[in-house]
Amino acid sequence: MSISGAAEGLTDLINEYDSSIGDPEVTNEDHHAIANDMREWITKIHSYTSYMSDVITAVKGQAVNLSKNELELFTLDELLKRVNILMKHELQNASIQLITKTNNVSPTLRLHGDINSLVQVINNLITNAIQSYNGKKEQYITLIATTNDTNLIISVSDNGCGMPADVQEKLFKSM
């Protein structure tokens, strides 16, 4: 949608520019202003396509690995980047900020496991946290990575409405 909107903006500018050719009231400064507006739209399109490329790469990685279901080595940084890429749009739409903290944990910490399943679990927790705000804007969600002895602990917290007791009772039950 963002790229479509940018293309529409460029189309309007092209039509404006085309109709201004030969108009004696249109100055060189007007032409430069239209060109600058076009450059701004092009910059936005580059940004949108770069984001789209990141999302496609992350999704392709998940799709390929879903069929493998193999354990692999990956870094904490790689895990957090995938989470950020896949949640960026949903967080922006909700006007909620994700604050990521790695308390005394190196981003290069190597983990062994199924990165795609872990990304999905973290994304589900973040989505639930977004929903807990019930549309309230300008909030934040905190994702913290810490360690204790030999374990990496990842937590997601929010200041939303919380879960009813009946939902809490079902949390760790299968299905």
C-alpha positions as CSV (number, residue, x, y, z in Angstrom):
1,M,0.0,0.0,0.0
2,S,2.9,2.4,0.8
3,I,4.5,1.8,-2.6
4,S,1.1,2.2,-4.3
5,G,0.5,5.5,-2.5
6,A,4.0,6.7,-3.4
7,A,3.4,5.8,-7.1
8,E,0.1,7.7,-7.0
9,G,2.0,10.7,-5.5
10,L,4.5,10.5,-8.3
11,T,1.7,10.2,-10.9
12,D,0.2,13.5,-9.6
13,L,3.5,15.3,-9.8
14,I,4.2,14.0,-13.3
15,N,0.7,15.3,-14.4
16,E,1.4,18.6,-12.6
17,Y,4.8,18.9,-14.3
18,D,3.4,17.9,-17.7
19,S,0.7,20.5,-17.6
20,S,3.2,23.2,-16.5
21,I,5.3,22.9,-19.6
22,G,5.1,26.1,-21.6
23,D,3.1,27.9,-18.9
24,P,4.8,31.4,-18.6
25,E,3.7,31.7,-14.9
26,V,5.7,28.6,-13.9
27,T,9.2,29.5,-12.8
28,N,12.4,27.6,-12.7
29,E,12.0,27.4,-8.9
30,D,8.6,25.8,-9.5
31,H,10.2,23.2,-11.7
32,H,12.9,22.5,-9.1
33,A,10.2,22.2,-6.4
34,I,8.3,19.6,-8.4
35,A,11.6,17.7,-9.0
36,N,12.4,17.8,-5.3
37,D,8.9,16.4,-4.5
38,M,9.5,13.6,-7.0
39,R,12.9,12.8,-5.3
40,E,11.2,12.6,-1.9
41,W,8.7,10.1,-3.3
42,I,11.5,8.1,-4.9
43,T,13.4,8.0,-1.5
44,K,10.2,6.7,0.2
45,I,9.8,4.0,-2.5
46,H,13.4,2.9,-1.9
47,S,12.7,2.7,1.8
48,Y,9.5,0.7,1.3
49,T,11.1,-1.7,-1.1
50,S,14.0,-2.3,1.2
51,Y,11.6,-3.1,4.1
52,M,9.6,-5.3,1.8
53,S,12.8,-7.2,0.7
54,D,13.7,-7.7,4.4
55,V,10.2,-9.1,5.1
56,I,10.3,-11.4,2.1
57,T,13.8,-12.7,3.1
58,A,12.6,-13.4,6.6
59,V,9.4,-15.1,5.4
60,K,11.3,-17.2,2.8
61,G,13.7,-18.3,5.6
62,Q,10.7,-19.4,7.7
63,A,9.0,-21.2,4.8
64,V,12.1,-23.1,3.8
65,N,12.9,-24.1,7.4
66,L,9.3,-25.1,8.2
67,S,9.7,-28.1,6.0
68,K,13.1,-29.0,7.4
69,N,12.2,-28.5,11.1
70,E,15.9,-28.9,11.8
71,L,17.9,-27.4,14.7
72,E,20.5,-24.9,13.7
73,L,23.0,-22.4,15.1
74,F,22.0,-18.7,15.1
75,T,22.9,-15.6,17.1
76,L,20.7,-13.7,19.5
77,D,21.1,-10.7,17.1
78,E,19.8,-12.7,14.2
79,L,16.8,-13.7,16.2
80,L,16.0,-10.2,17.3
81,K,16.4,-8.8,13.8
82,R,13.9,-11.3,12.4
83,V,11.4,-10.4,15.2
84,N,11.9,-6.7,14.5
85,I,11.5,-7.1,10.7
86,L,8.3,-9.2,11.0
87,M,6.7,-7.1,13.7
88,K,7.7,-3.6,12.5
89,H,4.5,-3.0,10.4
90,E,2.1,-4.2,13.1
91,L,3.8,-2.1,15.8
92,Q,3.8,1.0,13.5
93,N,0.1,0.5,12.7
94,A,-0.7,0.3,16.4
95,S,1.6,3.3,17.3
96,I,3.4,1.1,19.8
97,Q,7.1,1.0,20.3
98,L,9.1,-2.2,20.9
99,I,12.0,-1.6,23.3
100,T,14.6,-4.4,23.1
101,K,17.1,-4.8,25.9
102,T,19.9,-7.4,26.1
103,N,20.9,-7.2,29.7
104,N,24.5,-8.4,29.9
105,V,23.9,-10.7,26.9
106,S,26.2,-10.4,23.9
107,P,24.2,-10.0,20.6
108,T,26.7,-12.6,19.1
109,L,25.6,-15.2,21.7
110,R,25.1,-18.4,19.6
111,L,22.0,-20.4,20.2
112,H,21.1,-23.9,18.9
113,G,17.5,-24.6,18.0
114,D,14.7,-23.9,15.7
115,I,14.9,-20.1,15.0
116,N,11.7,-19.9,13.1
117,S,9.6,-21.5,15.8
118,L,11.2,-19.2,18.4
119,V,10.5,-16.1,16.2
120,Q,6.9,-17.2,15.9
121,V,6.5,-17.6,19.7
122,I,8.0,-14.2,20.3
123,N,5.9,-12.6,17.6
124,N,2.8,-14.1,19.1
125,L,3.7,-12.7,22.5
126,I,4.2,-9.3,20.9
127,T,1.0,-9.5,19.0
128,N,-0.8,-10.4,22.3
129,A,0.8,-7.4,24.0
130,I,-0.3,-5.1,21.2
131,Q,-3.9,-6.4,21.5
132,S,-3.7,-5.9,25.3
133,Y,-3.7,-2.1,24.7
134,N,-7.1,-2.3,23.1
135,G,-6.2,0.3,20.5
136,K,-4.5,2.7,22.9
137,K,-1.7,4.6,21.1
138,E,1.8,5.7,22.1
139,Q,2.5,2.7,24.3
140,Y,5.5,0.4,24.5
141,I,6.3,-3.2,24.8
142,T,9.5,-4.4,26.3
143,L,11.5,-7.5,25.0
144,I,14.3,-8.4,27.4
145,A,17.0,-11.0,26.9
146,T,18.9,-12.0,30.1
147,T,20.8,-15.1,31.2
148,N,21.0,-17.1,34.4
149,D,23.9,-19.6,34.5
150,T,23.3,-21.6,31.4
151,N,19.9,-20.4,30.2
152,L,18.8,-17.5,28.0
153,I,15.6,-16.0,29.3
154,I,13.5,-14.0,26.8
155,S,10.6,-12.0,28.2
156,V,8.0,-9.8,26.6
157,S,6.1,-7.4,28.9
158,D,3.4,-4.7,28.5
159,N,1.2,-2.5,30.6
160,G,-2.0,-3.6,28.9
161,C,-5.3,-4.9,30.3
162,G,-3.9,-8.3,31.3
163,M,-5.5,-11.7,30.9
164,P,-8.7,-13.0,32.5
165,A,-8.2,-15.8,35.0
166,D,-9.9,-18.4,32.7
167,V,-7.5,-17.6,29.9
168,Q,-4.5,-17.8,32.3
169,E,-5.6,-21.3,33.4
170,K,-5.5,-22.6,29.8
171,L,-2.1,-21.1,29.0
172,F,0.1,-24.2,29.3
173,K,-2.5,-26.7,28.2
174,S,-2.1,-28.4,24.8
175,M,-4.2,-26.8,22.0
